[in-house]
Amino acid sequence: MHEFNDEVESLAHEILAYSLERLKADPPLDGPLSAEELYAKVGNTITKDGLGGHEALKVFTDVLALACISTDHPRYLSFIPSAPSEHANLFDLVVGSTALYGGSWLEGAGAVFAENQALRWISDLAGLPQESGGVFVQGGTIGNLSALVAARVLAREREPDITRWVVAFSSEAHSSIKSAAEIMDVLVLDVPAEPDGHMTGRAFGKAVDDYLSANPTHGIFAVVATAGTTNLGIIDDLDSIGQEAKSREIWFHVDGAYGLAALCAPSVRQLFNGVQRADSLIVDPHKWLFAPFDACALIYRDPSIAKRAHTQHASYLETLEEGSDWNPSDYAIHLTRRARGLPFWFSLAANGTDEYATAMQQTLDIANYAAQLIRENPNLELVAEPLLSIVAFTRTGWEKADYDRWSEKLLADQIGFVVPSAHQGRPILRFAIVNPWTTEKDIADILKTL
């Protein structure tokens, strides 16, 4: 299995040819099949003697791959899509084929150095100090959890007598924040949001003061503000929340998994004023910075706090802690990690930051175009004016079943992938536009079906 022979070399050329064709051609939209349908087509693929590389690849390319919706399709507009650049996709092959380990400086100094330069670019966009730093983790859920664990470590050091710890956020925060609170066994302070869904510093400060007045033995160790909610793209008032958090010595975490990518677009940079106050933040390059799955940038204002929280200790790890090397495994809830930030670094290094700003603005322009078409359509209504690249709207007279039928037909006809969502108890549709290859025609063709 470990011998490089003619069969392996031939297979490598076949895989590279398939990958190249996938990069060159417009991606297929495709769609899921049931487990029963897939089994009828391929049977049991795990056998005693093995299928052989060529046959296993054929099973994947001819059947299994076609049962996966392409998240980089320009008319994949559901959830938060992914639109990796050609450079990023190609370099992901390098990361996989070279068996790079990204957990320690000792084993992956060059990879870690490159990842840290990509993190530095994001830190500079956010206005964080030069001593800030972090790590690429699997996704926003791990990033948010890791940041909150670091925040609680600092709070415990400051106030060891607190009996219960509490994290504050609004109902519009991502589901991973509530999940993190449950994992950490901490209480939740629900901060009332404004009618349009964004949280303010005033509301946060009042909620904190009221809560602590009623619960004097409890401590609020962090507040999570959102810079671009997944459903509507809402941005909390980062500046006022940051001020209120600092005045109370509460850790200020910004969940910008989707939205903070837009820091590189000058036209919307002002929407994120106050992010420079963050004690930690996340942004997922696999969402809107043209990187492949999976890569979340987790950055700390003071990484030494995260290192105290996350460094694992064992006899076989002691050699990694000798000296002052930057070990990515020390800054999140993980030990083993692939160098998942390298495809993003390579794309950024190859294309340059100006090209990233241009691609980002292209997606924002398409979102504005979509919103304008919706305004002009008497059967459609915007749920909210888009701040970033999420455009949410409703169809007059439709119920949930109507949205479901339309969505299923849209995919079956291979026109697009748009699934219903909900807002304030009513069904809605939403376009999440993060792909610079999404065109005005793509948007118009989908809206014509409504």
C-alpha positions as CSV (number, residue, x, y, z in Angstrom):
1,M,0.0,0.0,0.0
2,H,3.0,2.3,0.6
3,E,4.9,1.5,-2.6
4,F,4.9,4.1,-5.3
5,N,4.5,2.1,-8.5
6,D,3.2,2.5,-12.0
7,E,-0.4,2.0,-10.9
8,V,-0.1,4.7,-8.3
9,E,1.6,7.1,-10.8
10,S,-1.1,6.4,-13.4
11,L,-3.8,7.0,-10.7
12,A,-2.1,10.3,-9.7
13,H,-2.4,11.5,-13.3
14,E,-6.0,10.4,-13.4
15,I,-6.8,12.3,-10.2
16,L,-5.0,15.4,-11.4
17,A,-6.8,15.3,-14.7
18,Y,-10.2,15.0,-12.9
19,S,-9.2,17.9,-10.6
20,L,-8.1,20.0,-13.5
21,E,-11.3,19.4,-15.4
22,R,-13.3,20.3,-12.3
23,L,-11.4,23.6,-12.1
24,K,-11.7,24.4,-15.8
25,A,-15.4,23.7,-16.3
26,D,-18.4,25.3,-14.8
27,P,-19.1,23.3,-11.6
28,P,-22.2,21.1,-11.9
29,L,-25.0,21.8,-9.4
30,D,-26.0,18.1,-9.0
31,G,-28.1,16.9,-6.0
32,P,-28.4,14.3,-3.3
33,L,-29.7,10.7,-3.7
34,S,-31.0,8.5,-0.9
35,A,-28.7,5.9,0.7
36,E,-30.8,3.2,-0.9
37,E,-30.4,4.8,-4.4
38,L,-26.6,5.1,-3.9
39,Y,-26.3,1.5,-2.7
40,A,-28.2,0.3,-5.7
41,K,-25.6,2.1,-7.9
42,V,-22.3,1.2,-6.2
43,G,-23.0,-1.5,-3.7
44,N,-20.6,-2.1,-0.9
45,T,-17.4,-0.2,-1.8
46,I,-15.4,-1.6,1.1
47,T,-14.3,-5.2,0.2
48,K,-11.7,-7.7,1.3
49,D,-9.5,-7.4,-1.8
50,G,-10.2,-3.8,-2.6
51,L,-11.6,-2.2,-5.8
52,G,-8.3,-0.8,-6.9
53,G,-7.5,2.8,-7.2
54,H,-8.9,3.3,-10.7
55,E,-12.2,1.6,-10.0
56,A,-12.6,3.4,-6.7
57,L,-12.0,6.7,-8.4
58,K,-14.6,5.8,-11.1
59,V,-17.1,5.0,-8.3
60,F,-16.5,8.4,-6.9
61,T,-16.5,10.5,-10.1
62,D,-19.3,8.7,-11.8
63,V,-21.7,8.3,-8.9
64,L,-20.8,9.7,-5.5
65,A,-19.6,13.1,-6.6
66,L,-22.8,13.6,-8.6
67,A,-24.8,13.1,-5.4
68,C,-23.0,16.1,-3.8
69,I,-24.3,19.6,-4.4
70,S,-21.5,21.8,-5.5
71,T,-21.1,24.6,-2.9
72,D,-19.0,26.6,-5.4
73,H,-21.7,26.7,-8.1
74,P,-22.6,30.3,-8.9
75,R,-26.3,29.6,-8.2
76,Y,-25.7,27.8,-4.9
77,L,-27.1,30.5,-2.8
78,S,-28.2,28.7,0.4
79,F,-26.7,28.6,3.9
80,I,-23.3,30.2,3.4
81,P,-21.7,28.8,0.2
82,S,-18.0,28.3,-0.5
83,A,-16.2,29.8,-3.5
84,P,-12.5,28.8,-3.3
85,S,-10.2,30.4,-5.9
86,E,-8.4,28.2,-8.3
87,H,-5.1,28.9,-6.5
88,A,-6.6,27.9,-3.2
89,N,-8.1,24.7,-4.6
90,L,-4.9,23.7,-6.3
91,F,-2.8,24.3,-3.2
92,D,-5.1,22.1,-1.1
93,L,-3.8,19.3,-3.3
94,V,-0.3,20.2,-2.1
95,V,-1.3,20.3,1.5
96,G,-2.8,16.8,1.2
97,S,-0.1,15.2,-0.9
98,T,2.8,16.5,1.3
99,A,1.4,15.2,4.7
100,L,2.1,18.6,6.3
101,Y,1.6,18.8,10.0
102,G,0.4,22.1,11.3
103,G,0.3,21.7,15.0
104,S,3.8,22.7,16.0
105,W,6.6,25.0,14.9
106,L,9.1,22.2,15.2
107,E,7.3,20.0,12.7
108,G,5.8,22.7,10.4
109,A,7.7,25.9,10.8
110,G,7.3,27.0,7.1
111,A,3.6,26.2,7.1
112,V,3.0,28.0,10.4
113,F,5.0,31.0,9.2
114,A,2.8,31.3,6.1
115,E,-0.4,30.8,8.0
116,N,0.6,33.5,10.5
117,Q,1.2,36.0,7.7
118,A,-2.4,35.3,6.5
119,L,-3.6,35.8,10.1
120,R,-1.6,39.1,10.3
121,W,-3.4,40.4,7.2
122,I,-6.8,39.8,8.9
123,S,-5.6,41.3,12.2
124,D,-4.4,44.4,10.4
125,L,-7.7,44.8,8.6
126,A,-9.4,44.6,12.0
127,G,-7.0,47.1,13.6
128,L,-5.7,44.7,16.2
129,P,-2.3,45.3,17.7
130,Q,0.9,43.8,16.4
131,E,1.2,41.3,19.2
132,S,-2.2,39.8,18.3
133,G,-2.2,36.3,16.8
134,G,-4.0,33.0,16.6
135,V,-4.6,29.9,14.6
136,F,-6.7,28.4,11.8
137,V,-9.3,26.0,13.2
138,Q,-11.9,23.7,11.6
139,G,-14.8,26.2,11.6
140,G,-16.6,28.9,13.5
141,T,-18.1,26.5,16.1
142,I,-14.6,25.5,17.2
143,G,-13.3,29.1,16.9
144,N,-16.1,30.5,19.1
145,L,-15.8,27.8,21.7
146,S,-12.0,28.2,21.9
147,A,-12.2,31.9,22.3
148,L,-14.8,31.6,25.1
149,V,-12.7,29.1,26.9
150,A,-9.8,31.5,26.9
151,A,-12.1,34.3,28.1
152,R,-13.3,32.2,31.1
153,V,-9.7,31.3,32.0
154,L,-8.9,35.0,32.3
155,A,-12.1,35.7,34.3
156,R,-11.3,32.9,36.7
157,E,-7.9,34.3,37.3
158,R,-9.3,37.7,38.1
159,E,-12.2,36.6,40.2
160,P,-11.7,33.1,41.7
161,D,-14.7,33.4,44.1
162,I,-17.4,33.7,41.4
163,T,-19.9,30.8,41.8
164,R,-21.4,30.8,38.3
165,W,-20.1,32.2,35.0
166,V,-22.3,33.7,32.4
167,V,-21.9,34.6,28.7
168,A,-23.9,37.4,27.1
169,F,-25.3,37.5,23.6
170,S,-28.5,38.3,21.7
171,S,-31.0,35.9,20.2
172,E,-29.6,36.7,16.7
173,A,-26.2,35.2,17.6
174,H,-25.1,32.0,15.8
175,S,-26.3,28.7,17.2
176,S,-22.7,27.7,18.0
177,I,-22.6,30.3,20.9
178,K,-25.5,28.6,22.7
179,S,-23.8,25.2,22.0
180,A,-20.6,26.5,23.4
181,A,-22.3,27.7,26.6
182,E,-23.9,24.2,27.0
183,I,-20.5,22.5,26.5
184,M,-18.8,24.8,29.0
185,D,-21.7,24.5,31.5
186,V,-22.1,28.3,31.8
187,L,-25.3,30.3,32.0
188,V,-26.6,32.5,29.2
189,L,-27.6,36.2,29.4
190,D,-30.0,37.0,26.6
191,V,-29.5,40.6,25.6
192,P,-32.6,42.1,23.9
193,A,-32.0,43.1,20.3
194,E,-33.3,46.2,18.6
195,P,-36.4,45.7,16.3
196,D,-34.1,45.3,13.3
197,G,-32.2,42.5,15.1
198,H,-28.9,44.2,16.0
199,M,-27.5,44.4,19.6
200,T,-26.4,47.7,21.1
201,G,-24.0,48.6,23.8
202,R,-26.8,50.3,25.7
203,A,-28.9,47.2,25.8
204,F,-25.9,45.1,26.7
205,G,-24.8,47.3,29.5
206,K,-28.3,47.5,31.0
207,A,-28.8,43.7,30.8
208,V,-25.4,43.2,32.5
209,D,-26.1,45.6,35.3
210,D,-29.7,44.3,35.9
211,Y,-28.4,40.7,36.0
212,L,-25.5,41.3,38.3
213,S,-27.7,43.3,40.7
214,A,-30.0,40.3,41.0
215,N,-27.2,37.7,41.0
216,P,-24.2,39.2,42.9
217,T,-22.3,35.9,43.1
218,H,-22.3,35.4,39.4
219,G,-19.9,36.8,36.9
220,I,-20.3,37.7,33.2
221,F,-17.0,36.6,31.6
222,A,-17.7,37.4,27.9
223,V,-20.1,39.1,25.5
224,V,-20.4,37.9,21.9
225,A,-21.2,40.4,19.2
226,T,-22.0,39.3,15.7
227,A,-20.5,40.9,12.6
228,G,-22.9,39.6,10.0
229,T,-25.5,37.1,11.1
230,T,-25.9,34.0,9.0
231,N,-29.6,34.5,8.3
232,L,-29.9,38.2,7.5
233,G,-26.3,39.6,7.6
234,I,-27.1,41.8,10.7
235,I,-24.1,43.6,12.3
236,D,-24.2,44.4,16.0
237,D,-23.1,47.8,17.2
238,L,-19.5,46.7,17.7
239,D,-18.2,50.0,18.9
240,S,-20.7,50.6,21.7
241,I,-20.6,47.0,22.8
242,G,-16.9,47.0,22.9
243,Q,-16.9,50.2,25.0
244,E,-19.4,48.8,27.5
245,A,-17.4,45.5,27.7
246,K,-14.1,47.3,28.4
247,S,-15.6,49.5,31.1
248,R,-16.8,46.3,32.9
249,E,-13.7,44.2,32.2
250,I,-15.7,41.7,30.2
251,W,-14.1,39.9,27.3
252,F,-15.4,41.2,24.0
253,H,-15.6,38.5,21.3
254,V,-16.7,39.2,17.7
255,D,-18.2,36.4,15.8
256,G,-17.5,37.4,12.2
257,A,-17.5,33.9,10.7
258,Y,-19.3,35.2,7.6
259,G,-19.4,39.0,7.7
260,L,-15.9,40.1,8.8
261,A,-14.5,39.0,5.5
262,A,-15.9,42.2,4.1
263,L,-13.3,44.2,6.0
264,C,-11.3,44.0,2.8
265,A,-14.0,46.0,0.9
266,P,-13.6,49.7,1.5
267,S,-17.3,50.4,0.7
268,V,-18.5,48.6,3.8
269,R,-15.5,48.9,6.2
270,Q,-17.3,51.5,8.3
271,L,-20.0,48.9,9.3
272,F,-17.4,47.2,11.4
273,N,-16.2,50.2,13.5
274,G,-15.4,48.9,16.9
275,V,-14.0,45.5,15.8
276,Q,-10.6,46.9,16.8
277,R,-11.7,46.7,20.4
278,A,-12.2,42.9,20.3
279,D,-10.3,40.6,22.6
280,S,-10.9,37.8,20.1
281,L,-12.6,37.4,16.8
282,I,-13.2,34.8,14.1
283,V,-13.7,34.9,10.4
284,D,-14.0,31.9,8.1
285,P,-12.0,32.2,4.9
286,H,-14.0,29.2,3.6
287,K,-17.1,31.3,3.6
288,W,-16.3,34.6,1.9
289,L,-12.5,34.8,1.5
290,F,-12.3,32.2,-1.4
291,A,-10.7,29.3,0.5
292,P,-11.7,25.7,0.5
293,F,-13.3,23.9,3.5
294,D,-12.3,24.0,6.3
295,A,-10.6,27.1,7.7
296,C,-11.7,29.5,10.4
297,A,-9.3,32.2,11.5
298,L,-9.3,32.6,15.3
299,I,-7.4,35.7,16.4
300,Y,-6.7,36.9,20.0
301,R,-5.7,40.4,21.1
302,D,-3.4,38.8,23.7
303,P,-2.5,35.3,22.6
304,S,-0.8,34.5,25.9
305,I,-4.2,34.1,27.5
306,A,-5.3,31.6,24.9
307,K,-2.0,29.7,25.4
308,R,-2.6,29.4,29.1
309,A,-6.1,28.1,28.4
310,H,-5.3,25.6,25.6
311,T,-1.8,24.3,25.9
312,Q,-1.9,20.5,26.5
313,H,0.8,19.0,28.8
314,A,2.3,15.5,28.5
315,S,5.7,14.1,28.7
316,Y,6.0,13.5,25.0
317,L,4.9,17.2,24.3
318,E,7.5,18.8,26.6
319,T,10.0,19.3,23.8
320,L,7.5,21.5,22.0
321,E,7.3,23.9,24.9
322,E,11.0,24.4,25.1
323,G,11.7,27.9,23.8
324,S,9.3,30.5,22.4
325,D,8.2,28.9,19.2
326,W,4.6,29.5,18.0
327,N,2.8,26.2,18.2
328,P,-0.7,26.5,16.7
329,S,-1.9,23.6,18.9
330,D,-1.6,25.9,21.9
331,Y,-4.3,28.4,20.8
332,A,-7.5,26.4,20.4
333,I,-9.3,23.2,21.4
334,H,-7.2,20.8,19.4
335,L,-3.8,19.2,19.3
336,T,-3.4,17.4,15.9
337,R,-4.2,19.8,13.0
338,R,-3.6,20.0,9.3
339,A,-2.2,23.2,8.0
340,R,-5.7,24.3,6.9
341,G,-4.8,27.9,6.5
342,L,-2.2,27.3,3.7
343,P,-4.6,27.2,0.7
344,F,-6.0,30.6,1.9
345,W,-2.4,31.9,2.3
346,F,-1.4,30.7,-1.2
347,S,-4.4,32.3,-2.8
348,L,-3.8,35.5,-1.0
349,A,-0.1,35.5,-1.8
350,A,-0.7,34.6,-5.4
351,N,-3.5,37.1,-6.2
352,G,-2.7,40.0,-3.9
353,T,-5.0,41.8,-1.5
354,D,-6.3,44.3,-4.1
355,E,-7.7,41.3,-6.1
356,Y,-9.4,40.1,-2.9
357,A,-11.0,43.6,-2.4
358,T,-12.2,43.5,-6.1
359,A,-13.8,40.1,-5.7
360,M,-15.4,41.0,-2.5
361,Q,-16.9,44.2,-4.0
362,Q,-18.2,42.1,-6.9
363,T,-20.3,40.0,-4.6
364,L,-21.6,43.1,-2.8
365,D,-22.6,44.6,-6.1
366,I,-24.5,41.4,-7.2
367,A,-26.4,41.5,-3.8
368,N,-27.4,45.1,-4.4
369,Y,-28.6,44.1,-7.9
370,A,-30.7,41.2,-6.5
371,A,-32.2,43.6,-3.9
372,Q,-33.2,46.0,-6.7
373,L,-34.8,43.3,-8.8
374,I,-36.8,42.2,-5.7
375,R,-38.0,45.8,-5.1
376,E,-39.2,46.0,-8.7
377,N,-41.1,42.7,-8.5
378,P,-44.7,43.2,-7.2
379,N,-44.8,39.6,-5.9
380,L,-41.7,39.9,-3.8
381,E,-40.8,41.9,-0.7
382,L,-37.4,42.4,1.0
383,V,-37.3,41.3,4.6
384,A,-34.6,43.9,5.3
385,E,-32.3,46.1,3.3
386,P,-29.1,44.1,2.8
387,L,-26.0,45.3,4.6
388,L,-23.6,42.8,3.2
389,S,-24.3,40.1,0.6
390,I,-27.3,38.3,2.2
391,V,-30.6,39.2,0.5
392,A,-33.7,38.0,2.3
393,F,-37.2,38.2,0.8
394,T,-40.7,36.8,0.7
395,R,-43.1,35.8,-2.0
396,T,-46.6,37.3,-1.5
397,G,-49.2,34.7,-0.5
398,W,-46.9,31.8,-0.1
399,E,-46.8,29.4,2.8
400,K,-44.0,27.1,3.9
401,A,-45.2,24.3,1.6
402,D,-45.0,26.6,-1.4
403,Y,-41.5,27.6,-0.6
404,D,-40.5,24.0,-0.2
405,R,-42.0,22.9,-3.5
406,W,-40.4,25.8,-5.3
407,S,-37.0,25.0,-3.8
408,E,-37.2,21.3,-4.7
409,K,-38.1,22.1,-8.3
410,L,-35.4,24.7,-8.6
411,L,-32.8,22.1,-7.7
412,A,-34.4,19.3,-9.7
413,D,-34.4,21.6,-12.8
414,Q,-30.7,22.4,-12.0
415,I,-31.5,26.1,-12.1
416,G,-30.2,26.8,-8.6
417,F,-30.0,25.8,-4.9
418,V,-32.0,28.1,-2.6
419,V,-33.7,26.6,0.4
420,P,-36.2,28.4,2.6
421,S,-35.3,29.9,5.9
422,A,-37.4,31.7,8.6
423,H,-37.5,35.1,10.2
424,Q,-39.7,36.0,13.2
425,G,-41.8,32.9,12.7
426,R,-42.5,33.3,9.0
427,P,-40.9,31.5,6.1
428,I,-38.5,33.5,3.9
429,L,-36.1,33.0,1.0
430,R,-32.5,34.2,1.1
431,F,-29.6,34.6,-1.3
432,A,-26.2,34.2,0.3
433,I,-23.9,35.7,-2.4
434,V,-20.2,35.0,-1.7
435,N,-19.1,33.8,-5.1
436,P,-17.7,36.4,-7.5
437,W,-18.7,34.2,-10.4
438,T,-22.4,34.7,-9.6
439,T,-23.8,36.9,-12.3
440,E,-26.7,39.3,-12.7
441,K,-28.2,36.7,-15.1
442,D,-27.9,34.0,-12.4
443,I,-30.0,36.1,-10.0
444,A,-32.5,37.1,-12.7
445,D,-33.0,33.6,-13.9
446,I,-33.8,32.3,-10.4
447,L,-36.2,35.2,-9.6
448,K,-38.0,34.6,-12.9
449,T,-39.2,31.3,-11.5
450,L,-41.0,33.1,-8.7
